[in-house]
Amino acid sequence: MTLSGNSRELSLADLIVVATQDPRSHRFTLSGPAGDGLLLIEGGRIVHATYGDLAPLDAAHLLVTEQSVDFEIEADAEIPGHTLDLGAQELLMEAVRRLDEGLLKRPRQVSIEMSTSDTESRKPPRPRAHEAKKSPEAEALRRAMGRVLFADSDAAEVESKSPVPKLVAAVFGIALLVGGSLFAWRAGWFAVEEHRDPVDISDLNGPRDLVPALLSGTAPPAPEDRSVLPTILCRVLLDTRGAVHEVRVFQPRSGLDAFEQAALAAVKQYRFSAAMREGVAVPVWIIWPVDFVRGPRVSETVEPVSASMFRASRDRLPTLLEGEQPETPFPERRQRPKIDCRLLIDDQGNVIEAEVVNPRDELELYERIALDTVKTYRFTVGEREGVAVAAWIPWSVTFQ
């Protein structure tokens, strides 16, 4: 593929920048005021340049500053050898400096007019700095380097001759700005003033407010065997990511120390969605009830049986006594999956094991919530031939 044109239509500096970002080799065949030239690029580096009788480095600097150069660019060209090793930024920066200071070397040309001195015939006129800066090629170079163009000659006169100190200062300033911004962000300086202090969940009642929802966490096992298991209310502080930052028992009760400690340990492992106030994530205090599940009490004399074994007229499959559908973690989605599970109900009606049938990676969050929910359910005791047994039963979980 070959691209041809003139640098007045397509900036040669821009084309060089683009070519150095391409892993292929490129051959620039050029024709300028001083004759034919050549520029070779390989592996993102300028590796060779010729223009008149100039040395390769001087030829490269002059070619990118010429005002009118016909070019032909060939991709995947053969590179016979290397005389240079320059990046596009390095080449253009030095070309701008030499152009600004009038230090660009030009090929020697034979004069067809008599001159008054040998010096005048050998040395080309040195361009004035403000004239060089207004040339189209100087503007193309500055655009390729990302520099701001001069609006007029008066602005050019006050510009420093060398851009290097200003470039170093700009890089240092950007690094300082980025470092300071990162430090301020980590320190929380960018937080909205009105949302720095935790809010109470009762304050989240606006149209753009969202209350946190439980994403992961299971009911803890009962530390003591009691006929009636208590519910422990915990006051929980969630951070802006929904992680539990602090938890304490709300209204402690005597005689329930073991249950309260178990509840605190369990809640510290919970994960919630972030609370939002006016569209901004905020820390929030919530009251969270912690229920307990009984430990495994599978009959020691009767092995768990499958639901398919309940056939006789005296057999009774476990049926749900207590339990509600879980809330969906994504209320904005209309489609809500059904999670098929397999539950092991002991001879007391408790769910002691639960597993997902045919789990899917894309429904991992739904499946985890479904398993956490069914473990809190209570069932009637399964009976086979009039004897209470532990049983495996199929169960489908749908979301509100």
C-alpha positions as semicolon CSV with decimal commas, in nm:
position;residue;x (nm);y (nm);z (nm)
1;M;0,000;0,000;0,000
2;T;0,141;0,341;-0,108
3;L;0,034;0,687;0,007
4;S;0,146;0,997;-0,182
5;G;0,086;1,370;-0,152
6;N;0,241;1,701;-0,050
7;S;0,325;1,825;0,300
8;R;0,106;2,132;0,251
9;E;-0,195;1,896;0,241
10;L;-0,081;1,632;0,491
11;S;0,172;1,731;0,755
12;L;0,489;1,529;0,721
13;A;0,543;1,556;1,096
14;D;0,199;1,404;1,164
15;L;0,264;1,123;0,917
16;I;0,595;1,041;1,087
17;V;0,425;1,025;1,428
18;V;0,158;0,789;1,289
19;A;0,418;0,570;1,115
20;T;0,624;0,527;1,433
21;Q;0,316;0,392;1,610
22;D;0,282;0,117;1,346
23;P;0,497;-0,194;1,405
24;R;0,556;-0,227;1,029
25;S;0,850;-0,068;0,845
26;H;0,789;0,244;0,632
27;R;0,983;0,408;0,348
28;F;0,929;0,781;0,288
29;T;1,050;0,882;-0,060
30;L;1,066;1,263;-0,062
31;S;1,124;1,547;-0,305
32;G;1,184;1,891;-0,157
33;P;1,337;2,228;-0,249
34;A;1,687;2,085;-0,201
35;G;1,628;1,772;-0,408
36;D;1,538;1,413;-0,334
37;G;1,530;1,272;0,015
38;L;1,465;0,947;0,197
39;L;1,335;0,860;0,545
40;L;1,319;0,501;0,677
41;I;1,120;0,391;0,983
42;E;1,143;0,047;1,142
43;G;1,002;-0,077;1,472
44;G;0,867;0,264;1,564
45;R;1,212;0,431;1,523
46;I;1,363;0,653;1,251
47;V;1,663;0,451;1,131
48;H;1,789;0,638;0,822
49;A;1,753;0,973;0,642
50;T;1,912;1,139;0,338
51;Y;1,857;1,482;0,187
52;G;2,108;1,637;-0,052
53;D;2,461;1,609;0,085
54;L;2,356;1,640;0,451
55;A;2,449;1,395;0,723
56;P;2,159;1,159;0,818
57;L;2,074;1,344;1,141
58;D;2,079;1,690;0,977
59;A;1,877;1,553;0,685
60;A;1,605;1,421;0,916
61;H;1,577;1,754;1,101
62;L;1,552;1,955;0,779
63;L;1,305;1,724;0,603
64;V;1,037;1,758;0,871
65;T;1,063;2,139;0,857
66;E;1,050;2,193;0,479
67;Q;0,744;2,390;0,371
68;S;0,663;2,196;0,054
69;V;0,773;1,833;0,016
70;D;0,624;1,578;-0,220
71;F;0,616;1,241;-0,052
72;E;0,541;0,879;-0,128
73;I;0,504;0,639;0,166
74;E;0,543;0,264;0,127
75;A;0,453;0,027;0,409
76;D;0,632;-0,305;0,474
77;A;0,935;-0,168;0,293
78;E;1,275;-0,333;0,297
79;I;1,524;-0,156;0,526
80;P;1,882;-0,203;0,392
81;G;2,061;-0,058;0,695
82;H;2,056;0,177;0,994
83;T;2,234;0,510;1,035
84;L;2,001;0,658;1,298
85;D;1,803;0,547;1,601
86;L;1,551;0,820;1,687
87;G;1,201;0,827;1,827
88;A;0,944;1,057;1,667
89;Q;0,923;1,276;1,978
90;E;1,300;1,311;1,999
91;L;1,327;1,402;1,629
92;L;1,047;1,657;1,631
93;M;1,158;1,822;1,955
94;E;1,511;1,878;1,827
95;A;1,380;1,994;1,486
96;V;1,160;2,255;1,660
97;R;1,455;2,377;1,865
98;R;1,681;2,413;1,562
99;L;1,404;2,579;1,364
100;D;1,338;2,830;1,643
101;E;1,707;2,917;1,677
102;G;1,784;2,917;1,305
103;L;2,035;2,632;1,335
104;L;1,900;2,399;1,066
105;K;2,165;2,296;0,814
106;R;2,079;2,302;0,444
107;P;2,246;2,123;0,153
108;R;2,506;2,318;-0,044
109;Q;2,371;2,459;-0,369
110;V;2,565;2,595;-0,667
111;S;2,483;2,966;-0,715
112;I;2,410;3,082;-1,073
113;E;2,465;3,450;-0,978
114;M;2,785;3,634;-0,898
115;S;2,810;3,720;-0,530
116;T;3,012;3,993;-0,368
117;S;3,185;3,756;-0,127
118;D;3,265;3,389;-0,083
119;T;3,086;3,390;0,250
120;E;2,755;3,487;0,096
121;S;2,778;3,208;-0,167
122;R;2,857;2,940;0,087
123;K;2,613;3,022;0,367
124;P;2,234;3,030;0,319
125;P;2,057;3,323;0,481
126;R;1,972;3,252;0,843
127;P;1,594;3,271;0,895
128;R;1,465;3,507;1,157
129;A;1,307;3,330;1,450
130;H;0,962;3,490;1,429
131;E;0,938;3,420;1,052
132;A;1,029;3,055;1,102
133;K;0,771;3,013;1,373
134;K;0,490;3,136;1,151
135;S;0,565;2,888;0,869
136;P;0,314;2,607;0,799
137;E;0,574;2,342;0,872
138;A;0,659;2,497;1,209
139;E;0,290;2,487;1,297
140;A;0,269;2,123;1,184
141;L;0,566;2,036;1,404
142;R;0,413;2,202;1,706
143;R;0,080;2,027;1,642
144;A;0,257;1,691;1,626
145;M;0,435;1,770;1,953
146;G;0,114;1,882;2,119
147;R;0,237;2,240;2,166
148;V;0,024;2,553;2,160
149;L;0,071;2,755;1,841
150;F;0,166;3,120;1,852
151;A;-0,121;3,353;1,767
152;D;0,098;3,631;1,630
153;S;0,457;3,750;1,601
154;D;0,438;3,955;1,923
155;A;0,364;3,640;2,122
156;A;0,655;3,466;1,950
157;E;0,900;3,737;2,051
158;V;0,848;3,668;2,422
159;E;0,876;3,290;2,377
160;S;1,194;3,135;2,514
161;K;1,441;3,028;2,248
162;S;1,470;2,671;2,380
163;P;1,153;2,468;2,463
164;V;1,343;2,213;2,672
165;P;1,324;2,394;3,011
166;K;0,955;2,460;2,962
167;L;0,893;2,098;2,860
168;V;1,072;1,975;3,173
169;A;0,872;2,218;3,386
170;A;0,546;2,104;3,224
171;V;0,625;1,735;3,285
172;F;0,719;1,811;3,646
173;G;0,399;2,012;3,696
174;I;0,179;1,736;3,553
175;A;0,349;1,475;3,773
176;L;0,299;1,698;4,077
177;L;-0,067;1,754;3,991
178;V;-0,136;1,382;3,940
179;G;0,047;1,290;4,260
180;G;-0,137;1,552;4,461
181;S;-0,473;1,448;4,320
182;L;-0,405;1,082;4,401
183;F;-0,305;1,170;4,757
184;A;-0,616;1,386;4,803
185;W;-0,839;1,109;4,666
186;R;-0,685;0,849;4,897
187;A;-0,722;1,087;5,191
188;G;-1,090;1,142;5,110
189;W;-1,057;1,514;5,037
190;F;-1,278;1,480;4,730
191;A;-1,573;1,347;4,931
192;V;-1,880;1,568;4,927
193;E;-1,888;1,766;5,249
194;E;-2,249;1,686;5,335
195;H;-2,189;1,309;5,299
196;R;-1,867;1,269;5,502
197;D;-2,051;1,179;5,825
198;P;-2,254;0,854;5,842
199;V;-2,627;0,893;5,789
200;D;-2,908;0,692;5,943
201;I;-3,103;0,457;5,720
202;S;-3,421;0,650;5,802
203;D;-3,270;0,953;5,624
204;L;-3,257;0,767;5,291
205;N;-3,607;0,854;5,168
206;G;-3,539;1,073;4,865
207;P;-3,608;0,981;4,500
208;R;-3,235;0,929;4,434
209;D;-3,165;0,750;4,763
210;L;-3,099;0,375;4,791
211;V;-3,096;0,166;5,107
212;P;-2,836;-0,113;5,134
213;A;-2,930;-0,472;5,057
214;L;-2,756;-0,789;5,175
215;L;-2,536;-0,936;4,901
216;S;-2,366;-1,219;5,091
217;G;-2,385;-1,363;5,441
218;T;-2,535;-1,669;5,611
219;A;-2,732;-1,719;5,929
220;P;-2,497;-1,842;6,203
221;P;-2,550;-2,176;6,380
222;A;-2,707;-2,158;6,725
223;P;-2,436;-2,166;6,994
224;E;-2,680;-2,332;7,236
225;D;-2,956;-2,588;7,190
226;R;-3,281;-2,413;7,285
227;S;-3,638;-2,486;7,195
228;V;-3,683;-2,127;7,077
229;L;-3,393;-1,951;6,909
230;P;-3,370;-1,573;6,968
231;T;-3,325;-1,299;6,710
232;I;-3,038;-1,059;6,784
233;L;-3,070;-0,701;6,658
234;C;-2,737;-0,549;6,556
235;R;-2,655;-0,185;6,480
236;V;-2,421;-0,194;6,181
237;L;-2,212;0,084;6,023
238;L;-2,152;0,026;5,651
239;D;-1,887;0,215;5,456
240;T;-1,936;0,360;5,106
241;R;-1,855;0,020;4,949
242;G;-2,107;-0,174;5,155
243;A;-1,848;-0,340;5,381
244;V;-1,918;-0,370;5,755
245;H;-1,707;-0,108;5,932
246;E;-1,851;-0,139;6,283
247;V;-2,113;-0,358;6,450
248;R;-2,264;-0,361;6,799
249;V;-2,561;-0,526;6,968
250;F;-2,873;-0,309;6,971
251;Q;-3,041;-0,331;7,313
252;P;-2,842;-0,620;7,470
253;R;-3,040;-0,872;7,677
254;S;-2,924;-1,075;7,974
255;G;-2,872;-1,448;7,926
256;L;-2,804;-1,417;7,554
257;D;-2,430;-1,340;7,562
258;A;-2,336;-1,646;7,354
259;F;-2,598;-1,563;7,091
260;E;-2,494;-1,196;7,080
261;Q;-2,127;-1,282;7,030
262;A;-2,214;-1,530;6,755
263;A;-2,432;-1,266;6,584
264;L;-2,153;-1,004;6,595
265;A;-1,901;-1,250;6,448
266;A;-2,139;-1,344;6,167
267;V;-2,235;-0,986;6,072
268;K;-1,868;-0,885;6,038
269;Q;-1,849;-1,124;5,741
270;Y;-2,157;-0,984;5,567
271;R;-2,144;-0,776;5,250
272;F;-2,408;-0,522;5,147
273;S;-2,475;-0,302;4,847
274;A;-2,370;0,062;4,890
275;A;-2,617;0,312;5,034
276;M;-2,685;0,610;4,808
277;R;-2,796;0,957;4,910
278;E;-2,882;1,191;4,623
279;G;-2,691;0,959;4,391
280;V;-2,372;0,960;4,604
281;A;-2,244;0,658;4,800
282;V;-2,251;0,732;5,176
283;P;-2,168;0,546;5,499
284;V;-2,486;0,449;5,682
285;W;-2,605;0,305;6,014
286;I;-2,859;0,022;5,982
287;I;-3,039;-0,213;6,220
288;W;-2,994;-0,574;6,109
289;P;-3,172;-0,877;6,262
290;V;-2,966;-1,194;6,297
291;D;-3,150;-1,527;6,313
292;F;-2,989;-1,858;6,396
293;V;-3,010;-2,206;6,245
294;R;-2,994;-2,524;6,443
295;G;-2,697;-2,751;6,410
296;P;-2,724;-3,075;6,212
297;R;-2,948;-3,329;6,385
298;V;-2,984;-3,602;6,126
299;S;-3,133;-3,916;6,274
300;E;-2,861;-4,159;6,378
301;T;-3,077;-4,462;6,303
302;V;-3,244;-4,360;5,979
303;E;-3,044;-4,252;5,673
304;P;-3,177;-3,959;5,465
305;V;-3,405;-4,077;5,188
306;S;-3,486;-3,930;4,851
307;A;-3,819;-3,763;4,781
308;S;-3,890;-4,033;4,520
309;M;-3,911;-4,290;4,802
310;F;-4,222;-4,130;4,956
311;R;-4,487;-4,344;4,784
312;A;-4,706;-4,511;5,044
313;S;-5,026;-4,356;5,170
314;R;-4,871;-4,305;5,514
315;D;-4,563;-4,124;5,371
316;R;-4,547;-3,747;5,410
317;L;-4,299;-3,522;5,228
318;P;-4,170;-3,219;5,420
319;T;-4,372;-2,902;5,350
320;L;-4,270;-2,542;5,414
321;L;-4,373;-2,391;5,748
322;E;-4,163;-2,073;5,765
323;G;-3,971;-1,894;5,493
324;E;-4,008;-1,612;5,241
325;Q;-3,885;-1,546;4,892
326;P;-3,552;-1,359;4,885
327;E;-3,532;-1,013;4,736
328;T;-3,354;-0,981;4,403
329;P;-3,009;-0,818;4,420
330;F;-3,086;-0,631;4,095
331;P;-3,437;-0,479;4,127
332;E;-3,392;-0,282;3,805
333;R;-3,386;-0,605;3,599
334;R;-3,721;-0,740;3,485
335;Q;-3,607;-1,098;3,429
336;R;-3,550;-1,281;3,756
337;P;-3,414;-1,637;3,740
338;K;-3,546;-1,944;3,917
339;I;-3,280;-2,133;4,110
340;D;-3,336;-2,510;4,137
341;C;-3,198;-2,648;4,463
342;R;-3,177;-2,975;4,653
343;L;-3,244;-2,956;5,029
344;L;-3,169;-3,200;5,309
345;I;-3,439;-3,169;5,579
346;D;-3,354;-3,339;5,910
347;D;-3,600;-3,520;6,137
348;Q;-3,667;-3,190;6,317
349;G;-3,770;-3,000;6,001
350;N;-3,447;-2,794;5,971
351;V;-3,253;-2,742;5,648
352;I;-2,906;-2,877;5,723
353;E;-2,772;-2,894;5,367
354;A;-2,855;-2,715;5,046
355;E;-2,703;-2,728;4,701
356;V;-2,780;-2,583;4,358
357;V;-2,877;-2,819;4,079
358;N;-2,686;-2,737;3,759
359;P;-2,511;-2,417;3,883
360;R;-2,427;-2,143;3,630
361;D;-2,146;-1,888;3,655
362;E;-2,362;-1,596;3,538
363;L;-2,611;-1,663;3,822
364;E;-2,353;-1,704;4,099
365;L;-2,485;-1,413;4,306
366;Y;-2,848;-1,532;4,274
367;E;-2,746;-1,887;4,368
368;R;-2,554;-1,771;4,677
369;I;-2,850;-1,565;4,798
370;A;-3,088;-1,857;4,731
371;L;-2,875;-2,098;4,938
372;D;-2,842;-1,848;5,224
373;T;-3,220;-1,801;5,223
374;V;-3,332;-2,165;5,218
375;K;-3,106;-2,250;5,511
376;T;-3,332;-2,032;5,727
377;Y;-3,651;-2,218;5,624
378;R;-3,845;-2,449;5,855
379;F;-4,038;-2,752;5,721
380;T;-4,273;-3,011;5,857
381;V;-4,098;-3,336;5,943
382;G;-4,090;-3,590;5,664
383;E;-4,250;-3,925;5,753
384;R;-4,209;-4,261;5,587
385;E;-4,444;-4,533;5,700
386;G;-4,526;-4,319;6,002
387;V;-4,162;-4,272;6,110
388;A;-3,991;-3,929;6,107
389;V;-3,696;-3,935;5,866
390;A;-3,446;-3,697;5,714
391;A;-3,516;-3,641;5,345
392;W;-3,367;-3,489;5,034
393;I;-3,628;-3,283;4,849
394;P;-3,618;-3,067;4,535
395;W;-3,688;-2,697;4,586
396;S;-3,708;-2,400;4,352
397;V;-3,627;-2,047;4,470
398;T;-3,780;-1,745;4,297
399;F;-3,701;-1,382;4,377
400;Q;-3,934;-1,098;4,472
